[in-house]
């Protein structure tokens, strides 16, 4: 069942992408309506969607560090132990 869902979404990749962009736009518009008078930091008060942008940036940094870490020696040839 999950394989059918994945194949269905893969066949309609452009639609999935547009839906994702639409969802991001809706979240950004919604964040403009949130009352920021009780925000804890300057960034929360002045930057719309700050925590969403912060989360996206954090995930990007984690992925880049993991790729660098994997390429620096953790990932190795499959026949590494055979030699």
PLY file of the C-alpha trace (Angstrom):
ply
format ascii 1.0
element vertex 83
property float x
property float y
property float z
element edge 82
property int vertex1
property int vertex2
end_header
0.00 0.00 0.00
2.75 2.47 0.89
4.62 1.51 -2.28
1.54 2.41 -4.33
1.36 5.80 -2.57
5.04 6.49 -3.22
4.71 5.53 -6.88
1.56 7.67 -7.19
3.34 10.72 -5.74
6.48 10.06 -7.79
4.43 10.03 -11.00
2.97 13.42 -10.04
6.16 15.06 -8.79
5.40 18.51 -10.20
1.99 18.60 -8.48
3.58 17.54 -5.18
6.17 20.32 -5.56
3.51 22.96 -6.23
1.48 21.76 -3.24
4.60 22.07 -1.07
5.24 25.62 -2.27
1.59 26.47 -1.66
1.78 25.11 1.87
4.90 27.16 2.58
3.13 30.28 1.25
0.10 29.60 3.46
2.29 29.17 6.53
4.10 32.43 5.75
0.81 34.30 5.31
-0.53 32.78 8.52
2.62 33.83 10.40
1.92 37.43 9.42
-1.35 37.29 11.38
0.20 36.00 14.62
0.36 38.49 17.49
4.05 39.14 18.17
3.64 41.58 21.04
4.74 38.88 23.50
7.66 37.55 21.47
10.77 36.58 23.40
13.39 37.78 20.92
13.83 40.59 18.44
13.92 38.12 15.56
10.53 36.63 16.49
9.03 40.10 16.52
10.52 41.50 13.31
11.05 38.56 10.91
7.88 36.90 9.60
8.12 33.11 9.78
11.34 33.29 11.79
11.05 29.86 13.40
10.20 28.23 10.10
13.25 29.82 8.48
15.35 28.90 11.50
14.23 25.27 11.28
14.91 25.13 7.54
18.38 26.60 8.02
19.15 24.25 10.90
18.12 21.19 8.89
20.23 22.36 5.96
23.28 22.77 8.19
22.76 19.32 9.74
22.49 17.72 6.29
25.63 19.48 5.02
27.61 18.47 8.11
26.42 14.87 7.77
27.44 14.79 4.09
30.86 16.21 4.92
31.28 13.80 7.83
30.28 10.84 5.65
32.66 11.88 2.89
35.57 12.38 5.26
36.03 8.68 5.89
32.92 7.07 7.31
31.68 6.04 3.89
34.19 3.68 2.36
34.50 1.13 -0.39
32.48 -2.07 -0.09
35.61 -4.20 -0.32
37.44 -2.28 2.40
37.69 -5.23 4.79
38.51 -7.76 2.05
41.98 -6.34 1.48
0 1
1 2
2 3
3 4
4 5
5 6
6 7
7 8
8 9
9 10
10 11
11 12
12 13
13 14
14 15
15 16
16 17
17 18
18 19
19 20
20 21
21 22
22 23
23 24
24 25
25 26
26 27
27 28
28 29
29 30
30 31
31 32
32 33
33 34
34 35
35 36
36 37
37 38
38 39
39 40
40 41
41 42
42 43
43 44
44 45
45 46
46 47
47 48
48 49
49 50
50 51
51 52
52 53
53 54
54 55
55 56
56 57
57 58
58 59
59 60
60 61
61 62
62 63
63 64
64 65
65 66
66 67
67 68
68 69
69 70
70 71
71 72
72 73
73 74
74 75
75 76
76 77
77 78
78 79
79 80
80 81
81 82
